Amino acid sequence: QVQPIESGGGLVQPGASLRLSCSASTRTFSGYAMAWFRQGPGKAREFVSVISGNGVISKYADSVKGRFTISRDNLQNTMYLQMNSLKPEDTAVYYCAAQTGFPRPYDLGASYPYWGQGTQVTVSS
């Protein structure tokens, strides 16, 4: 099993950048695909991005493509989400999720059995 732990959330102005981190205490971190989901106020949880265990494959939601970049450092057991050009509509609790292999469908929350507690991102002037 793996227990993801998110960090890096905060309050930023529109247009600013923020980097989220997700760490996991496991000897087999590279065996897990890692994903970000988010849930905004009054909204359903939605897929943001996923990266394969070896970092070769990454996918993004259309709403963040070109602004967000997912990456991972398997030696540090950490996955990152670099968020640039943030918009008020990016305001949400961001959750890190994990699954062995590469889940199909990768953009469905039910495909991931392991979840973090979430970190709040607020984009407001």
Secondary structure, 3 states (H helix, E strand, C coil): CCCEEEECCEEECCCCCEEEEEEECCCCHHHEEEEEEEECCCCCCEEEEEECCCCCCEEECCCCCCCEEEEEECCCCEEEEEECCCCHHHCEEEEEEEEEECCCCCCCHHHCCEECCCEEEEECC
